[in-house]
Every structure is written in C-alpha cells, then in structure tokens.
Amino acid sequence: MRLIFIRHGDPDYVNDSLTEKGKREAELLAKRVATWDNITHYYASPLGRAQLTAKYSLNPLGITPTTLDWLQEFPVRIYHPGDNTRMRVAWDLLPDYWRKHPEYFDKDNWGNADLYRESGVKEEYDHITGEFTKLLAEYGIHEKENVYYTDKPGDDSTLVFFCHLGVSFVLISKLLGMSPTFMWHTFFVATTSVTIVGAEELTPGILNFRIQSLGDTRHLNDGGEPTSRSGYFQDIFQG
C-alpha cells in the first residue's frame, strides 16, 4: 500500500482557482501523472484549486476522482498570540512562541495547547483523521494501539489524493504518529509537489508507514518552471 499526496497548483485564493503559474504547474504535473501505472483510486478535495489541478491530470485519462469533503484545506481559524484583529490558519505560529511550549511537540497532548483547546482545532483533526481511518478500513487497514494492521498482506494498492498542505500534514501526522503542529511548522511541500508515503511490511500483516519522498517537484524542474514559495517564508532553492 502506498499513499500519494499532491498539493494543488499555485493558488488564486480570492477565486479559489489557480494562477497562470499554477496552471503551468498543473500541466507539467499532468505529464508526470500520465506515466503512473496501476493507480488504485484518485481522491480530491472539493475546493476549486484542488479540483482544477486534478482535472489537468485526470481528464486526459478519462478519470473522475472521488471528491471527499474532509480533504478540503484544514478549515479551523484561530487568533495568533498578540494579534486578535483577525483569525488565521492554525499554523504559521512564530517560533519564539510555539517552540517554548512542549505540548505542541507531543503527539498525544498537542490538542490541549492554549490556542487549540477551545478553538475546535482538535475536534476538526479528530473528524478528518476519523474519516481517513474509515477510508483506510475500506482497503483492509486498521489501527490498534498505534500499530497498523492489514487484512491484505502484500497489498500493492496506490491511492492518490489531490489536496492541500495543511490537511496533508494532518493525515501524514496521523500515519506517522506525530504532532500535526510539529509537521505544520517544520515541513513544507510546494504547489503541485508529490509526497509518497509507503506502508512497509517487515512482518506480514503489520504496516509501518514511511515517507519515500516529501514535496518532490521534479516535474517542475524538468519543465523549467520555478517552484512556488506559496506558504513558505524563505526563498526557494532552485536546485
């Protein structure tokens, strides 16, 4: 079993669509996706920027992805420390705040942090990961006491998700047993990047989810398209 998470193209957030750059990115991504064999199923966020990215890749293949409402970008907004003028995403907290609070690193207690406790962040996380758990169960994967088991040893299914940075890290944090806050603040995936999480089976029937590649943008490099810094607070190294 492997799971592939694709972030949407460079976003036009005002119109929930793609910028012209995002469309070029999606065209290059489509060439990459067209080379993939034996994909079991494609899923997509309901938001326009993810739907359009998926269409670039899947329309030429005659495939319509299954739209899942819970794959939309993580929706809960919070007031950040020292700024109660507007509500913002639950991540992008300043490091001199969140790194001083050990609960944000804790996979079991991050939801009890002051900013999250009464904001609905943990409840939304539980909802999204609960739906994700149900989806995995459809493929014979079950979790018990932080260990994943499969009813189909040796299963080679591949699931592809066209979605968003924040929600991808929610799902990946669940698979890896990490705090989503830690992932939100210490990892980055660029627009149209490809992240592959494989399920190793060192013991038949017992799975260990492990990242094979994170935020791969080789299709952009090959096509001469610069990587977008959307969601990143530093210049992108174009290598």
GIDA-V598707 format. One record per backbone hydrogen bond with DSSP energy under -0.5 kcal/mol. CO is the residue of the C=O (numbers start at 1). NH is the residue of the N-H. E is the energy in kcal/mol with one decimal. If there is no record, write none. Layout:
CO&NH&E + CO&NH&E
//
This chain:
1&199&-2.5 + 2&159&-2.3 + 3&5&-0.5 + 3&197&-3.1 + 4&6&-0.5 + 4&161&-3.2 + 5&7&-0.5 + 5&195&-2.4 + 6&163&-3.0 + 7&192&-1.1 + 8&192&-1.2 + 10&19&-2.2 + 11&13&-0.8 + 12&16&-0.6 + 12&17&-2.1 + 13&16&-0.5 + 17&12&-2.5 + 19&23&-2.0 + 20&24&-1.8 + 21&25&-2.6 + 22&26&-2.4 + 23&27&-2.0 + 24&28&-1.9 + 25&29&-2.6 + 26&30&-2.3 + 27&31&-1.2 + 28&32&-1.2 + 29&33&-2.8 + 30&34&-2.1 + 32&35&-1.5 + 33&36&-1.8 + 41&160&-2.4 + 42&66&-2.4 + 43&162&-2.7 + 44&68&-2.3 + 47&50&-0.7 + 47&51&-2.5 + 48&52&-2.7 + 49&9&-0.6 + 49&53&-1.3 + 50&54&-2.4 + 51&55&-2.2 + 52&56&-1.9 + 53&57&-1.2 + 54&58&-3.2 + 55&59&-2.1 + 58&61&-0.9 + 58&62&-0.5 + 58&63&-2.2 + 59&62&-1.6 + 63&65&-0.5 + 65&67&-0.6 + 66&44&-2.2 + 68&71&-1.9 + 69&72&-1.6 + 76&90&-0.6 + 78&80&-0.5 + 78&88&-3.2 + 80&83&-2.2 + 83&80&-0.6 + 88&78&-3.0 + 94&97&-1.9 + 94&98&-1.9 + 95&99&-1.5 + 97&100&-1.3 + 98&101&-1.5 + 100&102&-0.6 + 101&104&-1.8 + 102&105&-1.4 + 102&106&-0.7 + 103&106&-0.7 + 104&182&-0.5 + 106&110&-1.6 + 109&112&-1.9 + 110&113&-1.6 + 113&116&-1.2 + 113&117&-2.4 + 114&118&-0.5 + 116&119&-1.3 + 116&120&-0.8 + 116&121&-0.6 + 116&122&-0.6 + 120&124&-2.3 + 121&125&-2.5 + 122&126&-2.7 + 123&127&-2.0 + 124&128&-2.8 + 125&129&-2.8 + 126&130&-1.9 + 127&131&-2.1 + 128&132&-2.2 + 129&133&-2.4 + 130&134&-1.8 + 131&135&-2.0 + 132&136&-2.5 + 133&137&-1.9 + 134&138&-1.1 + 135&138&-0.8 + 135&139&-0.6 + 136&139&-1.4 + 136&141&-2.2 + 137&140&-1.7 + 140&151&-2.8 + 142&149&-3.4 + 144&147&-1.4 + 147&144&-2.8 + 148&207&-2.7 + 149&142&-2.8 + 152&155&-2.0 + 157&2&-2.1 + 158&40&-1.9 + 158&41&-1.4 + 159&4&-3.1 + 160&43&-3.0 + 161&6&-3.3 + 161&163&-0.8 + 162&45&-2.4 + 163&8&-1.7 + 164&168&-1.7 + 165&169&-2.1 + 166&170&-1.4 + 167&171&-2.2 + 168&172&-2.9 + 169&173&-2.3 + 170&174&-1.5 + 171&175&-2.0 + 172&176&-2.5 + 173&177&-1.5 + 173&178&-2.4 + 179&183&-1.7 + 180&184&-3.3 + 181&185&-1.6 + 182&186&-1.2 + 183&186&-0.5 + 183&187&-1.6 + 190&193&-1.9 + 193&7&-1.5 + 194&216&-2.6 + 195&5&-2.9 + 195&197&-0.5 + 196&198&-0.5 + 196&212&-2.7 + 196&213&-1.4 + 197&3&-2.9 + 198&200&-0.8 + 198&210&-2.9 + 200&208&-2.3 + 203&206&-2.6 + 205&150&-2.2 + 206&203&-0.7 + 207&148&-0.8 + 208&200&-2.8 + 210&198&-2.6 + 213&196&-2.0 + 216&194&-2.1 + 217&220&-1.0 + 217&221&-1.9 + 218&222&-3.0 + 219&223&-1.3 + 220&225&-2.5 + 221&224&-1.3 + 224&226&-0.6 + 229&232&-2.8 + 236&238&-0.7 + 237&239&-1.4
//
